[in-house]
Every structure is written in C-alpha cells, then in structure tokens.
Amino acid sequence: MRGVIWLVLLFVVAVVAATTLGSNDGIVTIYWRGWRTDLSLNLFVIVLLVVCFVLMSAAQALSALVSLPRRASEWRALRRERAAQAALREALADYFSARYSRAHKAAARAIAIQDDTVGLRPDAQFSVLAHLLGAGSLHRLQDRRRRDELMRQLMTVVQQGGAGRGADDGARLLAAEWALDDRDAPRALELLGQLPPGVARRTQALRLKLQASRMARQPLEALHTARLLANHQAFTPAAAQGLLRSLAFEALDGAHDMQQLRRLWEQFDSADRRDPHVAARAALRAVALGTHDDARQWLRPFWDRLAELSRDEREQVALALMEAAVDIGTDWLPRLETALGAFGHEPAVVVAVGTAFAERQLWGKARRLLEQGGASPALAAPARRRAWRILAQLARDESDEARAHACERAAAAIE
C-alpha cells in the first residue's frame, strides 16, 4: 500500500513539473567579472535545488561528525542504564522465585552500575528499589548484618530526597516487618511510631503494630489496634470478636491489683465493656483480687437484661456472679428471683442464684437450687463441684456430717 502511494505521488510530481516547467521559456543570466552565463530558468531552479541539498547534507554530516563523541557517550550511558535495568529486573524475578542469593547479587550489580554511571545517580527510586530487593534477599538469607547495612544506605538515599514519601514509608514498613521476624518488638514499634499519621492508620501498618504489641506484651495497646482493624473490616466479624475478647482477657489477667484493674476497665472501649464475656472475665479477676463489690457492679447491667443475652452469655455472667456472691446485698434478691423465674431451666443461672441465696442464708431455697445445678451434666465441672462443696458447708453448719461427706464425695466424683 505504501508503494502504491509513493507511485501516485511520483506521477503527481511529474504532471506538476511538466505543466509548470514544460512551457517555461525564461532565461537566467549571470555576470561575473566580464563573463556572462545564460541558463534556462528550469536548469537554474534544478541547480539551485541540488546546491541547497548538497549544502544541507554537508551541514548535517559536519554536525554528526562534531557530535560523535557526545553521541558515543550517550550510547554508552544508555547501555549501562539498560544493563542496570536488566539487573534490577533479574533481582526482582529471582526474589519472587525464592532464589535469594542470586537476587542479592543482581541487586548489588544494579547498585554498582548506578554508582558508576553519572546519569543514573539522580534516579533515587531506582536506588531505593535496588536496596530494598538486596536487603529483602539478605533478610531471607538471615544475614542481618549486611541487611542492616543496606537499610542504612537506603535511609541515606531517602533522606537526600527525590525518592518520594512513599519510598520512605515503604522502607520503614518493611524494616518493621523484618524486626518482627527477628522477634525485636521494641524496634518494630519504634519504626512504626516514625510513620506519618495517615500511613500509620493503613491496614498493613496496623497489622504490624498488632503483632508488635502482642509480642511486646502490651495487650491494651494491642486491643486498641485490633479494634481499629476490626473497624477497617480487616477480619471477619467472628474472627474480630474472638481476637478482641482474647486480647481483653489477656489485659485483664495482667492486672496485679484492684487499682490497676479499675484503671484498665476504664480504658477499655465501650464496645468491650458491653461484651458479657469480657465483663465476666473482669469480675472473675476482681474476685481473684479480693474485691467482690466491683465484680458485682460490672455484672449488674448484664444481670438486669439477661433476656437480651444469648444462652452462652447468660452462662458466663451467671458463673461470674456465682464467684462474686460473697457478701451479696439484699438489693440483689429481686433480680435473682426474676432471673430464676425466667431462666430456671438453665443450670448456670440456677446454681448462681442458689449460691447467692446460700450467702444470704436462705438455706432452704439454696439447697434445692444447688442440688439441681450440681446434678446437671450440662453445667461445667468446676461450677458443679463448687455447688456440692457449698452444700457440704451448709450440711456442716447444720451439724449433718453424713450429708456433708456425701456432698464432698459427689464433688470429688465429678471429672
């Protein structure tokens, strides 16, 4: 198709030339020092065009000859740049192929070529990527000394500017991840703390912070971070609930005195304080620390709305109240009667109410409820044993040693 177009253009030029120059009778006369030269106008035009073409070709040839050293230098720089880019691509391919030794060598070759090439030195992004690939390969090879040396060089490149803020943030995130692999939680938290607020709220940064907080045994900080991840929908709802509860349990179990436990409870998110499982664990910890009033205070809101809780949640709240029933006040009696009337078929509620009645010395009601709960196989073994031991104590208070021994044998028989 292109040949046809050129042929048509040639015919057009021939027609135009024949039409324009065919009947041209003009003469051009040139005088030079007594000499006279007559030329037809057509020949003069053709000679003029040829001379212009020759002059332009000579000028281009001279320019090419003069610029030859510069073009040779550019060609050599282009070859080195292509070699550096090829080495970088090779390092990337080897890194993802898990050939880390080769990846490190290719990345080191790319860095060396860049250092020896003046035109490549200002390319900070190339340098950052090459250093990251080299350091990542050394991390996989567990060569921490050379990895840290490369990271120091990388930070120097980033601080000089030109690589962009994203390169700095990416380097710190990777360094924090590597610190976690090294089990160095303080270093990881330090690197994550250096991130800008916007970057620190990204999902990956929060995941790393969660791992570092758990590794550093900072369950409260880990709980707050996990709450942010749950809000970002980083987990499924079931996984998020399980993780938040486990972190809250860990934080509560780490409280060594009641003052610390109260302060920790106040620092919890409102969603955590509304979780019956978390409240029950807090109440049990308060009981372990010898403060039953606080335990009952944390359980009271849930006991007032037992109907809104699931059966598992009611069981946790009831078993926690069973442990916190020491010195329970008379203001709890209406709540206990209401709960017994609504959920008298659930062993946990029955045994909790029976324990509270026994604490208030309502022995007749307590004995029946505790026997009913202690005999229920659906109730957890520790709660059943506690019910039988309370019955044994009631029997001793009534000087009925035979019944007390029978209750203790029943408690010991529970596995």
TAHUDA-V248269 format. One record per backbone hydrogen bond with DSSP energy under -0.5 kcal/mol. NH is the residue of the N-H (numbers start at 1). CO is the residue of the C=O. Records with the same first field share a line. If there is no record, write none. Layout:
# TAHUDA-V248269
NH = CO ; CO
This chain:
# TAHUDA-V248269
5 = 1
6 = 2
7 = 3
8 = 4
9 = 5
10 = 6
11 = 7
12 = 8
13 = 9
14 = 10
15 = 11
16 = 12
17 = 13
18 = 14
19 = 15
20 = 16
21 = 17
22 = 17 ; 18
24 = 21
25 = 23
28 = 39
29 = 27
30 = 37
32 = 35
35 = 32
37 = 30
39 = 28 ; 37
41 = 26
44 = 40
45 = 41
46 = 42
47 = 43
48 = 44
49 = 45
50 = 46
51 = 47
52 = 48
53 = 49
54 = 50
55 = 51
56 = 52
57 = 53
58 = 54
59 = 55
60 = 56
61 = 57
62 = 58
63 = 59
64 = 60
65 = 61
66 = 62
67 = 63
68 = 65
71 = 67
72 = 68
73 = 69
74 = 70
75 = 71
76 = 72
77 = 73
78 = 74
79 = 75
80 = 76
81 = 77
82 = 78
83 = 79
84 = 80
85 = 81
86 = 82
87 = 83
88 = 84
89 = 85
90 = 86
91 = 87
92 = 88
93 = 89
94 = 90
95 = 91
96 = 92
97 = 93
98 = 95
99 = 94
100 = 98
103 = 99
104 = 100
105 = 101
106 = 102
107 = 103
108 = 104
109 = 105
110 = 106
111 = 107
112 = 108
113 = 109
114 = 110
115 = 111
116 = 112
117 = 113 ; 114
118 = 116
120 = 117
121 = 117
122 = 118
123 = 120
124 = 122
127 = 123
128 = 124
129 = 125
130 = 126
131 = 127
132 = 128
133 = 129
134 = 130
135 = 131
136 = 132
137 = 133
138 = 134
139 = 135
140 = 136
141 = 137
142 = 139
143 = 138
144 = 142
147 = 143
148 = 144
149 = 145
150 = 146
151 = 147
152 = 148
153 = 149
154 = 150
155 = 151
156 = 152
157 = 153
158 = 154
159 = 155
160 = 156
161 = 158
168 = 164
169 = 165
170 = 166
171 = 167
172 = 168
173 = 169
174 = 170
175 = 171
176 = 172
177 = 173
178 = 174
179 = 175
180 = 176
181 = 177
182 = 178
183 = 180
184 = 179
185 = 183
188 = 184
189 = 185
190 = 186
191 = 187
192 = 188
193 = 189
194 = 190 ; 191
195 = 192
200 = 196
201 = 197
202 = 199
206 = 202
207 = 203
208 = 204
209 = 205
210 = 206
211 = 207
212 = 208
213 = 209
214 = 210
215 = 211
216 = 212
217 = 214
218 = 213
222 = 218
223 = 219
224 = 220
225 = 221
226 = 222
227 = 223
228 = 224
229 = 225
230 = 226
231 = 227
232 = 228
233 = 230
234 = 229
240 = 236
241 = 237
242 = 238
243 = 239
244 = 240
245 = 241
246 = 242
247 = 243
248 = 244
249 = 245
250 = 246
251 = 247
252 = 248
253 = 249
254 = 250
255 = 252
261 = 257
262 = 258
263 = 259
264 = 260
265 = 261
266 = 262
267 = 263
268 = 264 ; 265
272 = 269
273 = 269
274 = 270
275 = 272
276 = 274
279 = 275
280 = 276
281 = 277
282 = 278
283 = 279
284 = 280
285 = 281
286 = 282
287 = 283
288 = 284
289 = 285
290 = 287
291 = 286
292 = 290
295 = 291
296 = 292
297 = 293
298 = 294
299 = 295
300 = 296
301 = 297
302 = 299
303 = 299
304 = 300
305 = 302
306 = 303
308 = 305
309 = 306
314 = 310
315 = 311
316 = 312
317 = 313
318 = 314
319 = 315
320 = 316
321 = 317
322 = 318
323 = 319
324 = 320
325 = 322
328 = 325
332 = 329
333 = 330
336 = 332
337 = 333
338 = 334
339 = 335
340 = 336
341 = 337
342 = 338
343 = 339
344 = 340
346 = 343
347 = 345
350 = 346
351 = 347
352 = 348
353 = 349
354 = 350
355 = 351
356 = 352
357 = 353
358 = 354
359 = 355
360 = 356
361 = 358
362 = 357
363 = 361
366 = 362
367 = 363
368 = 364
369 = 365
370 = 366
371 = 367
372 = 368
373 = 369
374 = 370
375 = 371
376 = 373
377 = 375
379 = 376
384 = 380
385 = 381
386 = 382
387 = 383
388 = 384
389 = 385
390 = 386
391 = 387
392 = 388
393 = 389
394 = 390
395 = 391
396 = 392
397 = 393
398 = 394
399 = 396
400 = 395
401 = 399
404 = 400
405 = 401
406 = 402
407 = 403
408 = 404
409 = 405
410 = 406
411 = 407
412 = 408
413 = 409
414 = 411
